[in-house]
Amino acid sequence: MLNDKKLFLGLLALLIIPITASFIMFGKDHFRYQCQDPKNWSSEQCKPPICDVTRSCPEHVFKGQRDPRLGPPPPVVFTAQPPSCPSSCVAGAQDGKQK
């Protein structure tokens, strides 16, 4: 009877320990890099030039992609402008000669 009780407690411990450990490890936000956490973006370690040396800036960590927790980016309004041409370009076109 005593051996059965020890066996039961041993099996119970084998179940409880991994479950408890998983709750401790995965029960909160865990980030692989410190600069992945938006809370750390204002800290010195996540601002250039410090993070640029280690390539741990948010721009490097997300590889040009926006963090999905921030939502969609603000809309960008493009204004159409004619291509710029220096005055020598315009004068050459009028004369028929290139300068």
GIBEL-V138618 format. One record per pair of residues at least 12 apart in sequence whose ideal C-beta (glycine too) atoms are under 10 Angstrom apart, sorted by the first residue. I is the first residue (numbers start at 1). J is the second residue. Records with the same first field share a line. If there is no record, write none. Layout:
I: J + J
This chain:
29: 69
31: 61
32: 61
33: 46 + 51 + 54 + 55 + 56 + 57 + 58 + 60 + 61 + 62
34: 46 + 51 + 56 + 61
35: 47 + 51 + 54 + 55 + 56 + 57 + 58 + 59 + 60 + 61 + 62
36: 56 + 58 + 61 + 62 + 67
37: 58 + 61 + 67
38: 58 + 67 + 69 + 70
40: 58
41: 57 + 58 + 67
45: 57
46: 58 + 61
